[in-house]
Every structure is written in C-alpha cells, then in structure tokens.
Amino acid sequence: MEESHIARDPAHLIVWKESSEILGHAIWHESNTEEHVKGDPRDEDDRKILRTLVAPGKEFVELHEVWLKTEYRGKGYGARFFEFFEHFISKKDHDTIVYYADQPAALAICRNRGYREAFGVEAAGRPVYVFSLSLKDRPKIPITIEDYDSRWPGIYESEKERIVRALGDSMVAIEHVGSTAVPRLGAKPIIDIMAAVRELSDIDKCVGPLQIIGYWKDPKFDLGWSLFLKGPPKLYGGAAFHLHLVQHGSDVWERHLLFRDFLRSHPEKAQEYHRLKKELASRYVHDREAYTEAKASFVRSVEELARRQKTE
C-alpha cells in the first residue's frame, strides 16, 4: 500500500467493505499528462503516451492502485469496483480516468468497459498497459421505470439503520420518500431517503460520517437542501440511494411527505403517476432533466390535492 501517499491525502483512499469486513482498497489522485502530481514531472515516454491517449496538458484522475483480498478475486468484485469508481468520479466533476495495468484480470475489465489503451511502459521489467476512459463519451444509461419491487421497503430499512448509526444526534428524523415508498408504484431503482437536521448549517458535520458509509455530496445540486448519492445499483442489492438532507419542518420536508402519503392512500392516483412516468421515460430516454421537468406539473397537482384534503 502507498502509505506515504495516503498520509498526504487520505481522502483519496477508498476502502471497500461489506458489513465489517474489508474486501480491498484503491488509491486515486488528480493528475495530468505532464506531472504525476504537482512538482513531480513524468518521464518523456510517459508524457508521449498520455498526450496521445488523452490530450496534451489534459487533467484527469489517475487510478493508482486497485487491490482485492485473494479470496475475493475472480468473483466479479473488480468489475463492480470499476463501475462504482466511474460513477463516483463522474459525480465529482472529473471527466477522464487513467489507469496503469499489468494483471490479466484488470486488462480484461478495462477492455470490456470500453477503455482506450496504449502500450509501451515498463515497470520492474514487466510491460504495463495504459488505459483511459472519457466519462463524457460513455453511453448514456436510459431511464428505466421498473415494476414495483416488494424488496424496496426492506432495502430502505437496512439503509436507514446505517444512516442513523452514522449521523446519530445530528439527525432528528428520517423517512422513506419518492416512488419506491409507495406500494405497487413502479419506479427507477433508486431509494429516496429524506433525513432532517435542525438547521441547514448542521449538514456540514454530516458529510464525513456519510462518506464513511458510501455517500458523496452532489456538488451540482442546489435546490435549497443537500443531496447525497450512493450507488450504482449493482453494488447495493439492486438499488441506488438518494439521500436528501433537509431542515426539519421546512417546506420541502412537508411536500415530500404530502406527496408520498397521498399516493399511498389513493392507489388510482399512484397508478396514473406510474403510467405517466412510463410514457415520459419512453419519450425522454436519455434526458433526465427533461423527464423530471415533464412530470413536475403532476407532482405539484398532487401536492395541492393533498394540502386541500389535509385542511378539510
């Protein structure tokens, strides 16, 4: 393990755990075609390869080391890690990954996932391949509305326990919201969780504990509360997680609960919503922003119905 690198920047160490057992780890850092890190220039052969593979002067994320315990090798964990890492890095606003590999399993994973490759680096007398992936050029994942899955409430309860343990007294309430919280309503396989803090300023002290259990804060999200992401679905029993940290009793807290509870008590409206989502998903196959905007009027109308019913 690169202990000196970890000591300088432990935030760039990823430790993969299931339950309490460590399966492996990875190290990554920001880099570019000219320097490994600031002040540490690459040799000329390395620069030539990277200038051809990515672009002269290009900044990227270098995946420095991926290691799995022996008993977990050859069982698909490596491919699952790469899927996670690509998702993780894309949410941090990086667009290119570079990885140096010489092990057959790693070569196969990179080739199967569409990485570009170059050859010509020698390390300890062994040939090393250089792989790169442009995250912007990845095929877009289509919007998929799945039929209701009876496992979703249980998946939420298990994740709720992790969040409660992680946040402790920083959190004052937690709820399962969104479509996966409504029986018999089809949805994207994303468990929406809403957790409440006393004040929005309390969110800052939640970031570290949430990172430990696999969440990262979406830097692009700016709707008056904070969104934390955990995924992709293949790593977590078939579902990803969106954790919304909001102020307790705020308008967004009340709206999410009104919408969920109305659909729970009005199954015909829930099925109308299901049909609308299926139709919009087929219309806006890869455009998630357009899909979300197109169903906003339905969501607002249900919230208004729920408010009127509550005051009657």
matplotlib code that plots the C-alpha trace (Angstrom):
import matplotlib.pyplot as plt

x = [0.0, 1.2, 1.3, 3.2, 0.6, -2.3, -0.6, -0.5, -4.1, -6.2, -9.3, -8.1, -8.0, -11.1, -11.6, -14.2, -16.1, -19.1, -20.6, -17.5, -15.0, -12.5, -12.5, -9.9, -8.9, -8.0, -5.9, -6.6, -5.4, -5.8, -3.1, -2.3, -0.2, 2.9, 3.1, 2.1, 1.3, 2.3, 6.1, 6.7, 7.2, 6.5, 9.3, 9.2, 7.9, 5.0, 4.2, 4.1, 1.8, -0.6, -0.6, -1.7, -4.2, -6.0, -4.6, -1.6, -2.0, -5.1, -6.1, -7.6, -8.0, -5.3, -6.5, -3.2, -3.9, -6.7, -6.2, -8.6, -8.0, -7.2, -10.5, -12.5, -10.6, -12.2, -15.7, -16.7, -15.7, -13.1, -15.7, -18.1, -15.5, -14.7, -18.4, -18.6, -15.4, -16.6, -19.9, -18.1, -15.6, -18.3, -20.2, -17.0, -16.9, -14.0, -14.3, -11.4, -9.8, -6.3, -5.2, -1.9, -2.5, -0.4, -2.7, -4.8, -8.0, -7.5, -6.7, -9.9, -12.1, -10.8, -11.2, -14.7, -15.7, -14.5, -11.3, -8.8, -5.4, -1.7, 1.3, 4.9, 5.6, 7.9, 7.7, 10.1, 10.8, 7.1, 5.0, 2.3, -0.7, -2.1, -5.9, -8.1, -11.8, -13.6, -16.7, -18.4, -18.1, -19.7, -23.0, -25.8, -27.9, -31.5, -34.3, -35.9, -39.2, -39.3, -42.4, -42.8, -40.4, -41.5, -37.9, -37.7, -39.1, -36.7, -33.8, -34.8, -35.0, -31.5, -30.1, -31.9, -30.1, -26.8, -27.6, -29.0, -25.8, -23.7, -25.4, -26.5, -27.9, -27.1, -30.3, -33.8, -36.0, -35.8, -38.4, -38.6, -40.0, -40.4, -42.0, -40.2, -42.0, -45.5, -46.8, -47.4, -46.0, -43.3, -40.1, -36.5, -34.5, -33.4, -34.4, -35.1, -34.5, -35.2, -33.4, -33.9, -31.5, -32.4, -30.6, -29.2, -25.8, -25.8, -25.4, -21.6, -20.9, -22.9, -20.6, -17.8, -19.9, -21.9, -18.7, -17.7, -20.9, -20.5, -22.3, -20.9, -22.4, -23.6, -21.8, -24.2, -27.4, -28.7, -32.4, -32.1, -31.1, -28.3, -28.3, -26.0, -25.6, -24.8, -24.6, -24.7, -27.5, -25.4, -23.3, -26.2, -28.6, -30.3, -30.9, -29.0, -29.7, -30.5, -30.3, -31.9, -30.7, -33.3, -34.3, -37.0, -40.4, -39.3, -41.5, -39.5, -39.9, -43.7, -44.1, -42.3, -44.4, -47.7, -46.9, -46.0, -48.9, -51.5, -50.3, -50.3, -53.9, -55.0, -53.8, -55.6, -53.6, -50.4, -51.2, -51.9, -48.4, -46.9, -48.4, -47.2, -43.6, -43.5, -44.7, -42.2, -39.4, -40.0, -40.2, -37.1, -35.0, -31.6, -32.7, -33.2, -33.7, -36.5, -38.1, -38.1, -39.4, -42.2, -43.6, -43.3, -46.8, -48.3, -46.3, -47.4, -51.1, -50.9, -49.3, -52.1, -54.8, -53.0, -52.9, -56.7, -57.5, -55.5, -57.3, -60.8]
y = [0.0, 3.5, 4.6, 7.9, 8.9, 8.1, 10.1, 13.1, 12.8, 10.1, 11.4, 9.7, 6.2, 4.1, 1.1, -1.4, -3.1, -5.4, -5.5, -5.1, -7.0, -5.2, -6.7, -4.4, -0.9, 1.6, 4.8, 7.7, 11.3, 14.2, 14.3, 15.5, 14.5, 16.4, 15.7, 12.7, 15.3, 18.9, 19.2, 15.6, 15.6, 12.5, 11.0, 11.7, 8.3, 8.5, 12.0, 10.9, 8.0, 10.2, 13.0, 10.5, 8.7, 11.7, 15.1, 17.3, 19.1, 17.2, 16.9, 13.6, 11.2, 8.5, 5.3, 4.5, 1.1, -1.4, -4.3, -7.2, -9.8, -13.2, -14.8, -12.1, -12.3, -13.9, -13.3, -10.1, -7.7, -6.0, -5.1, -3.9, -1.7, -0.1, 0.6, 2.2, 4.3, 5.6, 6.7, 8.2, 10.2, 11.5, 13.0, 14.8, 16.7, 14.8, 13.6, 11.2, 8.3, 6.9, 3.5, 1.6, -2.2, -5.3, -8.0, -10.1, -9.6, -5.8, -5.8, -7.7, -5.4, -2.2, -3.7, -4.9, -1.5, 0.4, 2.0, 3.2, 1.6, 2.2, 0.0, 0.9, 1.4, -0.9, -1.4, -3.8, -5.4, -6.1, -4.5, -2.2, -1.1, 2.5, 2.7, 5.8, 6.3, 9.6, 9.6, 12.1, 9.6, 6.7, 5.5, 7.2, 5.0, 5.1, 6.0, 2.8, 2.5, -0.9, -2.6, -2.3, -4.4, -5.7, -5.6, -1.8, -1.2, -3.7, -2.2, 1.2, -0.1, -1.6, 1.6, 3.7, 1.8, 2.6, 6.3, 6.5, 4.9, 7.3, 10.5, 10.0, 13.1, 15.3, 13.9, 14.4, 12.4, 10.1, 9.0, 6.8, 9.1, 9.0, 6.3, 3.4, 4.3, 3.8, 0.2, -1.1, 2.0, 1.4, 3.4, 3.8, 1.5, 4.4, 4.5, 8.2, 8.9, 12.2, 12.9, 16.1, 18.2, 21.0, 23.7, 23.6, 24.5, 21.1, 19.4, 20.2, 17.9, 15.1, 14.9, 13.0, 10.3, 9.8, 9.4, 6.5, 4.6, 5.2, 8.5, 11.6, 15.0, 16.1, 19.3, 20.3, 20.0, 23.4, 23.5, 24.7, 21.4, 18.9, 15.7, 12.7, 9.8, 6.2, 3.7, 2.2, -0.3, -3.4, -2.8, -2.4, -5.2, -3.8, -0.3, 3.0, 5.7, 9.4, 10.9, 14.3, 16.3, 19.0, 21.2, 19.6, 21.1, 23.0, 23.3, 20.6, 18.2, 18.8, 18.5, 15.2, 13.7, 15.1, 13.6, 10.2, 9.9, 11.0, 8.4, 5.7, 6.4, 6.9, 3.9, 5.0, 8.3, 6.2, 4.1, 7.3, 8.5, 5.1, 5.4, 8.9, 8.0, 5.1, 7.3, 10.1, 7.6, 6.3, 9.9, 11.2, 8.1, 9.7, 13.2, 13.0, 16.8, 16.8, 13.7, 15.4, 18.7, 16.9, 15.2, 18.3, 19.6, 16.2, 16.3, 19.8, 19.0, 16.0, 18.2, 20.7, 18.0, 16.7, 20.1, 20.7, 17.3, 17.9, 21.2, 19.8]
z = [0.0, -0.8, 2.8, 2.1, -0.4, 2.0, 4.7, 2.5, 1.3, 3.0, 1.2, -1.9, -0.3, -1.0, 1.3, 0.2, 3.0, 3.2, 6.7, 8.8, 6.6, 4.3, 0.8, -0.8, -1.5, -4.2, -4.4, -6.8, -7.3, -9.6, -12.3, -15.8, -18.8, -17.7, -13.9, -11.7, -9.0, -8.8, -8.8, -9.9, -13.7, -15.8, -17.9, -21.6, -22.7, -20.2, -21.4, -25.1, -24.3, -22.3, -24.8, -27.5, -25.3, -23.8, -25.0, -24.3, -21.0, -20.1, -16.5, -15.3, -12.4, -12.1, -10.5, -8.8, -7.3, -7.1, -4.7, -3.6, -1.0, -2.6, -1.6, -3.5, -6.7, -9.8, -8.4, -10.2, -7.5, -9.6, -12.3, -9.7, -8.3, -11.7, -12.2, -8.7, -9.3, -12.7, -11.1, -8.1, -10.2, -12.6, -9.6, -8.6, -11.9, -13.4, -16.9, -17.6, -15.8, -16.5, -15.1, -15.5, -15.5, -16.0, -14.4, -16.9, -14.8, -14.8, -18.6, -19.3, -17.1, -18.8, -22.3, -21.6, -20.2, -23.3, -22.1, -24.7, -24.4, -25.2, -24.6, -24.1, -20.4, -18.5, -14.7, -12.9, -16.3, -17.0, -19.7, -18.4, -20.4, -20.0, -20.1, -20.3, -20.2, -21.1, -18.9, -21.2, -24.0, -22.1, -23.5, -21.6, -19.3, -20.4, -17.9, -16.8, -14.8, -13.2, -11.8, -8.0, -6.1, -2.7, -1.5, -1.6, 1.9, 3.4, 1.5, 2.9, 6.5, 6.2, 4.8, 7.4, 10.2, 8.6, 8.3, 11.9, 13.3, 11.1, 11.9, 15.5, 17.1, 14.1, 12.5, 14.1, 11.7, 8.7, 6.1, 3.0, 0.2, -3.5, -5.7, -4.1, -0.8, -2.4, -2.6, -6.2, -7.8, -10.4, -10.2, -11.1, -8.8, -6.6, -2.9, -2.0, 1.7, 3.4, 6.6, 8.7, 10.6, 13.0, 10.9, 7.4, 8.9, 10.6, 7.2, 7.1, 10.1, 8.4, 5.3, 6.9, 8.6, 5.3, 3.3, 5.6, 4.7, 0.9, 0.2, -1.5, -1.8, -5.2, -5.9, -8.7, -6.6, -5.5, -4.6, -1.0, 0.6, 0.1, -2.0, -1.2, -3.6, -3.2, -6.0, -8.6, -8.1, -8.8, -5.7, -3.3, -3.8, -6.9, -5.8, -5.5, -2.9, -3.0, 0.5, 0.8, 3.9, 4.7, 7.6, 9.8, 9.3, 6.1, 3.0, 1.2, 4.2, 4.2, 0.4, 0.2, 2.9, 1.5, -1.9, -0.6, 1.8, -0.8, -3.3, -0.6, 0.3, -3.4, -5.4, -8.5, -8.5, -7.9, -11.0, -13.0, -12.0, -12.9, -16.4, -16.8, -15.8, -18.3, -21.1, -20.3, -19.9, -23.4, -24.7, -22.9, -23.0, -22.0, -21.0, -17.2, -16.8, -19.4, -17.8, -14.4, -15.7, -17.7, -14.6, -12.3, -13.0, -12.0, -8.7, -8.0, -8.7, -6.2, -3.6, -4.0, -3.7, -0.6, 1.0, 0.4, 1.8, 4.9, 5.7, 5.0]

ax = plt.figure().add_subplot(projection="3d")
ax.plot(x, y, z, "-o")
ax.set_aspect("equal")
plt.show()
